[in-house]
Amino acid sequence: ILVRRITGRTKPQGVVAYVYVGITYIASGLPVILYSIYRRLLAQKLSPELRAIFDHHVAIFAFFAMFINAMSNAFLYYISLDSFRVFVNRRVLLWVHKIRGCTRS
């Protein structure tokens, strides 16, 4: 499902946003996939000490990549969709300025 205008045409910005999010999702999922392959095929061949170190560091990196993916979606939407950028600038940043007591210049 792509982002469509009222006229029914696909917005190029929506396509760009989906491409960004898709690439980020695939890139963040690769470490988890590689870690799963390692656990099934290679973990038994390593010494227990090396396996413990490797498991610890690789697992942290793999699952941190998935966390970064979840956190990056808002930034990807912000840089690729004008409507989301306008929403953030009007609603969220204005709200932050009001809380801080800042004036818009």
C-alpha positions in Angstrom: 0.0 0.0 0.0 1.5 3.3 -1.1 0.7 6.8 0.0 -1.9 8.2 -2.4 -3.4 11.6 -3.0 -7.1 12.2 -3.1 -6.9 11.9 -6.9 -5.6 8.4 -6.6 -2.1 8.9 -7.8 0.9 7.7 -5.9 3.0 10.5 -4.2 6.7 10.2 -5.0 7.5 11.3 -1.5 5.5 8.3 -0.2 7.5 5.9 -2.4 10.7 7.5 -1.2 9.7 7.1 2.5 8.8 3.4 1.9 12.1 2.8 0.2 14.0 4.4 3.1 12.1 2.5 5.7 12.4 -0.8 3.7 16.2 -0.4 3.3 16.6 0.5 6.9 14.5 -2.5 8.0 16.5 -4.9 5.8 19.8 -3.5 6.9 18.9 -3.7 10.6 17.6 -7.3 10.2 20.8 -8.6 8.6 22.7 -8.8 11.9 19.9 -10.8 13.5 19.8 -13.2 10.6 23.5 -13.6 10.6 23.5 -14.2 14.3 20.8 -16.8 13.9 22.8 -18.6 11.2 25.9 -18.5 13.4 24.0 -19.9 16.4 22.8 -22.9 14.3 25.9 -23.6 12.3 29.0 -22.3 14.0 28.4 -22.0 17.7 29.1 -25.7 18.4 32.5 -25.5 16.8 33.8 -22.7 19.0 35.3 -23.1 22.5 33.0 -22.2 25.3 35.0 -19.1 26.3 35.1 -17.8 22.7 31.5 -18.6 22.2 30.5 -16.7 25.3 32.4 -13.6 24.2 31.1 -13.8 20.7 27.5 -14.4 21.7 27.6 -11.5 24.1 29.0 -8.9 21.6 27.3 -10.1 18.5 23.9 -10.5 20.2 24.1 -7.0 21.6 25.0 -5.5 18.2 22.3 -7.5 16.3 19.5 -6.5 18.6 20.8 -2.9 19.0 20.5 -2.7 15.2 16.8 -3.6 15.4 16.3 -0.9 18.1 18.0 1.7 15.9 15.6 0.7 13.1 12.6 1.4 15.3 14.0 4.7 16.4 15.0 5.9 13.0 11.6 5.7 11.4 10.4 9.1 12.6 13.6 10.7 11.2 13.2 8.9 7.9 9.6 10.1 7.6 10.8 13.6 8.6 13.3 13.9 5.8 11.2 12.2 3.1 7.6 13.4 3.7 6.8 17.1 3.5 3.5 16.6 5.3 5.2 14.9 8.3 7.8 17.6 8.4 5.1 20.3 8.4 3.3 18.4 11.2 6.4 18.1 13.3 7.3 21.8 12.8 3.9 23.1 13.5 2.7 20.9 16.3 5.6 19.3 18.1 8.3 22.0 17.8 5.8 24.7 18.6 4.7 22.7 21.7 8.4 22.4 22.8 8.9 26.1 22.3 5.8 26.9 24.4 7.0 24.6 27.2 10.5 26.2 27.2 9.1 29.7 27.1 10.9 30.4 23.8 9.6 32.8 21.2 9.6 31.9 17.5 11.8 34.0 15.4 
